[in-house]
Amino acid sequence: MKIKRLLILMAALTICSAAYAQQDVDSTYLGVDILSLINQKGRGTATVNQSYDLRNALSRHIVANSGRKMQGYRVRIFFDSDRTARAKSEAIATEFENRYPGVRAYRSHVSPYFKVTVGDFRTRADAQRFASRLTNSGAYRYVFVVKEQINFPGF
C-alpha cells in the first residue's frame, strides 16, 4: 500500500514539474548585461575575473552567430498594397526607429503587400506586451503579433 502511494505521489510530481517546465520564459532582460545592472547605484557591486582566452572565445562566438535566425515573434505595424505603399512603409519604418531607438524595424514585400514588422521577441507574451504598448500610443493603424524568423538574440 505504501509503495502504491509513493508511486502515485511520484507520478503527480512528475506531471506537475513537466507542466511547470513548459511555461513561457520571461525575456525582459534579453540582451541586457546583467553585471552592469548589478553595478548600478544602490544595487551592489560585481567583479568578474576572466582570462583573456575566455573573453576572446566569447567574442568569436558572438561574431560567428550574429547572422543566425530563430523562430520567434514580431509586431506588424503596417501592411498595405496601394501604389504609395512602398513610400509609406519606408516612412513608417524610419519614424518607428526614431521613436523606439532600441527596437529594429523590418520592411518586406510579399506581393501585393508592403509590410513593416518590428522587434525580435522570443516569446509571444513579450511581443504582445510590446504590441499593447504600441496600441496604447495610438500612433499605428494596424498592430498585431506575427510569428517570424527573428535575429538570434545577443548576449
C-alpha positions in Angstrom: 0.0 0.0 0.0 2.8 2.4 0.9 4.6 1.6 -2.4 1.4 2.4 -4.3 1.0 5.8 -2.6 4.7 6.6 -3.2 4.3 5.8 -6.9 1.2 8.0 -7.2 3.0 10.8 -5.4 6.0 10.5 -7.7 3.7 10.4 -10.8 1.9 13.6 -9.6 5.2 15.4 -9.0 6.5 14.4 -12.4 3.3 15.7 -14.2 3.4 19.0 -12.2 7.1 19.6 -13.0 6.5 18.9 -16.7 3.7 21.3 -16.8 5.8 24.0 -15.0 8.7 23.5 -17.4 6.5 24.4 -20.4 5.7 28.0 -19.2 7.0 30.9 -21.4 10.3 32.3 -20.4 10.3 36.0 -19.5 13.0 37.6 -21.7 12.7 41.0 -20.1 16.5 41.2 -19.6 17.3 39.7 -23.0 20.4 41.4 -24.4 21.0 43.3 -21.1 24.3 42.9 -19.4 23.3 41.6 -16.0 26.6 42.7 -14.4 26.0 46.3 -15.4 22.6 46.1 -13.7 24.2 44.9 -10.5 26.8 47.6 -10.6 24.2 50.4 -10.9 23.8 52.7 -8.0 22.2 51.1 -5.0 22.2 47.5 -6.3 25.7 46.3 -5.2 29.0 45.6 -6.9 30.1 42.7 -9.0 33.6 42.0 -10.2 34.3 39.3 -12.8 37.8 38.0 -13.3 38.2 36.0 -16.5 41.0 35.0 -18.7 41.9 36.8 -22.0 41.3 33.5 -23.8 37.7 33.2 -22.4 36.9 36.7 -23.4 38.2 36.1 -27.0 36.3 32.8 -27.2 33.1 34.6 -26.3 33.7 37.4 -28.8 34.4 34.9 -31.6 31.2 33.0 -30.7 29.1 36.2 -30.8 30.6 37.2 -34.2 30.1 33.6 -35.6 26.4 33.6 -34.6 25.5 37.1 -35.4 23.7 36.1 -38.6 21.7 33.2 -37.1 18.0 33.2 -37.2 15.5 31.5 -34.9 11.7 31.2 -34.7 10.1 34.0 -32.7 7.7 36.8 -32.9 7.5 40.4 -34.3 4.8 43.0 -34.2 3.3 44.1 -37.5 2.6 47.9 -37.6 1.9 48.4 -41.3 0.7 46.5 -44.4 -0.8 48.0 -47.5 -1.0 47.3 -51.2 -1.8 50.7 -52.8 0.5 52.5 -55.2 2.1 54.6 -52.4 2.6 51.6 -50.0 6.4 51.4 -50.7 7.0 55.0 -49.7 4.6 54.7 -46.7 6.4 51.6 -45.4 9.7 53.3 -45.6 8.4 56.4 -43.8 6.8 54.3 -41.1 9.9 52.2 -40.5 12.1 55.3 -40.3 9.7 57.1 -37.9 9.4 53.9 -35.7 13.2 53.5 -35.4 13.4 57.2 -34.4 10.6 56.8 -31.8 11.9 53.5 -30.4 15.7 53.5 -31.0 16.4 50.2 -29.3 13.9 48.2 -31.4 14.6 47.4 -35.1 12.0 47.8 -37.9 11.9 45.3 -40.8 10.4 46.1 -44.2 9.3 43.4 -46.5 7.3 42.9 -49.7 5.1 39.9 -50.4 3.1 40.8 -53.5 0.9 42.8 -53.4 1.6 43.9 -49.8 4.4 46.1 -48.3 4.8 45.2 -44.7 6.6 46.7 -41.6 7.2 44.5 -38.6 9.2 45.5 -35.5 11.2 43.8 -32.8 12.8 40.4 -32.2 10.8 38.7 -29.4 11.5 35.2 -28.3 8.0 34.7 -26.8 4.5 35.6 -27.8 4.0 37.2 -24.4 6.9 39.6 -24.9 5.6 40.5 -28.3 2.1 41.0 -27.0 3.3 43.3 -24.3 5.1 45.5 -26.8 2.0 45.4 -29.2 -0.2 46.7 -26.3 2.3 49.5 -25.7 2.1 50.4 -29.4 -1.7 50.2 -29.4 -1.9 52.5 -26.4 0.3 55.0 -28.1 -2.3 55.3 -30.9 0.4 56.0 -33.5 -0.2 52.9 -35.7 -3.3 51.8 -37.5 -2.5 48.1 -37.5 -0.8 46.4 -34.5 -0.8 42.7 -34.2 1.7 39.9 -33.4 3.1 37.6 -36.1 5.3 34.5 -36.0 8.5 35.0 -38.0 12.2 34.2 -38.2 13.9 36.7 -35.9 17.5 37.6 -35.4 19.4 35.5 -32.9 19.3 37.3 -29.5 22.6 38.9 -28.4 24.3 38.4 -25.1 
